[in-house]
């Protein structure tokens, strides 16, 4: 079971890095880099750190495994990590920093619906990708928000 979960996490991170790389390469012409920057945005402090640290650790392990196998599309994944500090407004600020200043291809992060909803307008305004790694209540799937699991939803709803 543990091996299957690690495989799923690794596959999702690789997919995110590929999509992020393709999005960046289609949007702007720049000199070829040997890395692709990926943002990791979780609470490493505050009340949610106890929950989010393990998700961050899993993402970092998957990235290490992907890089050990040569990366994605010939590029190693370079992690740029930020602390959302368990505060939705800080999540939004850090997402903007990751996208605009650090030029990440994609962001893996958020834990609570409040943090995801705070990051949503930033991601939408910049055209970036957000990978939300936990189950959620639904009702908020967007074209560039990838949700890794579904929580309880009304009958007839589907996981997107």
MOPE-V220973 format. One record per residue. N is the residue number from 1. SS is DSSP state (H for helix, E for strand, C for the rest). PHI is phi in whole degrees, -180 to 180 (NA if undefined). Layout:
n=<N N>
ss=<SS SS>
phi=<PHI PHI>
This chain:
n=<1 2 3 4 5 6 7 8 9 10 11 12 13 14 15 16 17 18 19 20 21 22 23 24 25 26 27 28 29 30 31 32 33 34 35 36 37 38 39 40 41 42 43 44 45 46 47 48 49 50 51 52 53 54 55 56 57 58 59 60 61 62 63 64 65 66 67 68 69 70 71 72 73 74 75 76 77 78 79 80 81 82 83 84 85 86 87 88 89 90 91 92 93 94 95 96 97 98 99 100 101 102 103 104 105 106 107 108 109 110 111 112 113 114 115 116 117 118 119 120 121 122 123 124 125 126 127 128 129 130 131 132 133 134 135 136 137 138 139 140 141 142 143 144 145 146 147 148 149 150 151 152 153 154 155 156 157 158 159 160>
ss=<C H H H H H H H H H H H H H H H H H H H H H H H H H H C C C C C C C E E E E E E E E C C C C C C H H H H H H H H H H H H H H H H H H H H C C C E C C E E E E E E E E E C C C C H H H H H H H H H H H H H H C C C C E E E E C C C H H H H H H H H H H H H H H C C C E E E C C C C C C C C C C C C E E E C C C C C C C C C C C C C>
phi=<NA -61 -65 -65 -63 -61 -65 -65 -62 -62 -63 -65 -65 -63 -61 -62 -66 -63 -62 -63 -64 -65 -63 -64 -69 -81 -93 -148 -95 -147 -61 -66 -104 -91 -133 -123 -84 -125 -87 -115 -127 -136 -78 -104 -144 87 -67 -91 -58 -61 -86 -80 -61 -68 -68 -58 -61 -65 -64 -65 -63 -62 -64 -60 -66 -63 -64 -64 -97 103 87 -125 51 79 -119 -79 -87 -105 -89 -119 -109 -132 -104 -76 53 62 -127 -52 -64 -68 -57 -62 -62 -70 -63 -61 -63 -60 -75 -83 -87 -87 57 -72 -78 -161 -123 -107 172 78 -137 -97 -61 -63 -69 -63 -68 -72 -81 -49 -65 -67 -63 -65 -68 -100 76 -77 -109 -124 -108 -97 -88 -132 -64 -146 -79 87 65 -145 -67 -127 -56 -111 -115 -107 -105 -85 -162 -122 -95 -72 -139 -60 -56 89 -82 -125 -79 -118>
